[in-house]
């Protein structure tokens, strides 16, 4: 009886963990979207820095996840590598905007938000 309970409990944990991973990716994508809105509209450098940091952290975390469209694929497939490449591009754009913000170039940093949106649209069309 104890073995059956252990097996059932472990099965529930593993089944639940797949949902947690998808939810984490959803949370990361929501974080990116919400903070992108702030970056596009704020004139406050401090708010922009916080939003860009939130975006960077979410993009880094998203690299650890697998989008639903690629579930079951090996991590070394062309698609998975491309998914992570897209996030690396995004992180580079965020870092560029962070640098501009630190230099007080808010308008220039906001122009990078347009590039971020383009990257989002390209990779959403592939993997969303």
Residue, then its C-alpha position, 0 to 999 in steps of 0.5 A: x500500500x505504501x508503494x502504491x501511495x508513493x507511486x501515485x504521489x510521484x506521478x502527480x508531481x511529475x504530471x503537475x511539473x509539466x503544467x508549471x513549466x508552461x505556466x512559467x513561460x506564460x508568466x515570462x511572456x506576460x512580464x515581457x509584454x507588460x514591461x514593454x508597454x512601460x518602456x514604450x510610454x514612460x519618460x521616467x528613466x528609473x521606471x524604464x530601467x526597472x522594466x528593462x531589468x524585468x524584461x531581461x530576467x524574463x527573457x533569460x528565464x524563458x530560455x529554460x522553457x520549451x514553447x508549447x509548439x515545440x513540446x517533446x522536441x529535443x533541446x538540440x533540434x534546429x527549432x529549439x536552437x532558433x527559439x533560444x537564438x530569438x531570445x538571445x536577440x531579444x536580450x541583446x536588444x534589451x541590453x542596448x536599451x538599458x545602456x541608452x537609458x543609463x546614458x539618459x537617452x530615453x527616446x533612443x531607448x524607446x526606439x529599441x522597443x520597436x525592434x523588440x516588437x519586431x523580434x517578438x512578432x517574428x518569433x511568435x509567428x514561429x513558436x507561439 
